[in-house]
Amino acid sequence: MTSRPGEDAGAGATLAAGRVGRAHGLDGSFYVTRPLARLLTLGVLVEIGDVRAAIVRRAGTERRPIVRLQGVESREAAEALRGSELRVQRGAAPELEAGEWWAHELEGCTVLDGGRRLGTVVRLIELPSCEALEVRPDAGGEPLLVPMVRDAVRAVDPAARRIDVDLGFLDPAPPARRGASEHGELGSGS
């Protein structure tokens, strides 16, 4: 089960594809930070503010893509865009497979464990092994991280704005005390 970062609620018909990072070379190419590489393909129109430009170069890796936009032809021009958000029309996005969602579909959803309300999804975080939902607990305190794996997530219903998780998987019983003797005492030796 995976999800994908993307659109914010006010953006409507566009999806966030990343941000302009540091320039790469002299021809106007730049790294993309926080990329959604699936959206950054050669020829796709990218919006930066009110400007639209086609991707005319795509290099690098999925995690560290390098792109150049039509009309951005120097290192200085690329540096001037640094930090700007790259957006792609939703219609240009590839179809998602079953069990995949855009981040905006999950953000704001209520998180439950069966019938017990736990909190609200704040954002999606990319971890080394998977993506995780950051949940703001209703009771306050530290955010809860829910890995987007089948054992942790029972059901996702973006239309109903609900995600059902298995809190038992997320918060197993504490491990036995370490250092206890076979009689259950700490630090005593016989």
N, C-alpha and C positions, 0 to 999 in steps of 0.2 A: 504494500500500500504506500503510495507516494503522493505528494502534492507539489505544486509548483508556485514559486513566488510570482506576483503579478500585479494586477490592477488595484488601484485604490478606489474607494467608493465614489469619489467625485469625478473620476476620470472617464467614466462611461464606456466609450468604445475603444479605449486604448489599454495596452498592457505595458507595465514597466519592464524594460529589457536590460536595465543596468544603468550605470553612470559612467560618464567620461572620466577616465583616469589619466595618468601621465602620458605625454607624447612618446611615440616610438619612432625613432628615425626622423628624417627631415621632410617627408612627403605629406604630412598631415595625418598620418596613422596614429592611433592611440590605443592604449589598453582599456578594456571595459572592466570596471569594478562591479561587484555584486551582479554578475552576468546571468541572464537567462539565455544561454547559448542557443537554445532551440529557436529563439526568435531572431537571432543575429545571423541571417544568411545573406549571401551575395544577392544584390538586387532588391532587397526589401527596403521599403521606405521607412525611415526613422524620423520621429519628431523630436526636436529639441526646442522646447518653448513653442513659438509660433512658426518655426522653420521646419520644412520637410526636406530630407535629402536621402538619396539612395545609398546603400552600402556598395562601394565599388571595390573594396578589398576586404577579404576575411582571411586571417591567418591566426597563428597562436594555437592554443588548446581550448577545450571546452571550459576549463576552469579559469583560464587567462586569455580570453580572445583578444585579438588585435583587429581593429577595423579602421577603415578610412571611408569618409563620407564624401559624396559628390560636392564639390565646391570648397572643401577643406583641404587646401593644397600645400600647407606649410606647417612646420613645427609650431610656429607662433599662433597660427589659427587653431590648431588642436589644443594648445595650452589655454587659449582664451575660452574654450568650451569646458575646461576641466571642472568637474563637480556637477555638471549639468545632467539631468535625467534623460535617458533615451527611452522613448515610447514607440510602440508599434501598434498599428491598427489591429484590433481584435480579429478581424476577418483574415489577416495575414498569418495568424497563429496556427500552428498545426493542431489537429484534433487530439484531444487527450484520450488516453485509454481508460478502460474501466478501472476504478480505484485510484484515479488521479483527479486532483482538483487544483484550481488556481488559488493562490494564497488569499486573495480578496474574498473568495467564497467561504473560507474558513474563519477569517478574522471577524470577531464579534459574535461568533457562535457560542451558545451556552454549552458548557461541558458538564456532563452528568456521569455518575456511577450508578447505573440502574436508575432509580428514581431520585437519588440524592444529588442535588445541584452542588457542583464544586467551584465553578467560576466561569470566566469568559476568556476566549482566545484573544490574545493581544496581537500576536504575530507568529510567523513561521520562521524557524531558525534552522540553518543548515549546519548539521553536526558532521564530524568525520565519517560516521557509519550510516547515518540516516538523517532525515529531516525530523524536526520536533515542533510541536505546538507549545508556545509559551502561554500559560494560562494564569490569569490574575485571579487568585482565590477570593471568593466572596467573603471569607472570614478574615481577609487581610494576610499579611505576612509575605514571605518569599514566594516568587512565582513558581508554579509547578511546571516542569517540563514533561511533555507526553510524547514519547517517540512514535512516529507514524509507522508502526509495525502492527501486524495482525494480533499479536498477543496483548498489546496495550489498548488498541482501539477496537471496540466491538462494532460500532456503526457510525457512519457519517451521513448526515442528512442536511446538506446546505440549504435546501428549500425550506425546511422547518427550522433552520438555524440551530441545530442540535448535533452534538457529538457525544456518543456514549463510550466511556472508557472503563477499563478494569483497574480500579484503584488498588486491588490486591496485587496485581502485577507490578504496579508502579511503586507501591510502598509495602514490600513484604515484611513479615515479622522480623524484628531485630535479631541479628545473629547472637549466638550464645556468647556470654562474656569470655573474653580471652584471658588467659593467665590463671584461671580458676583451677584449684586442685581437684582431684577426683571427689573430694568431700564438699566441693562448692565454695571453698574459702579462698580468698585472694591472699597471696603472700605468706601463707603459713605452710611450713613444711614439716613433715613428721618422719 
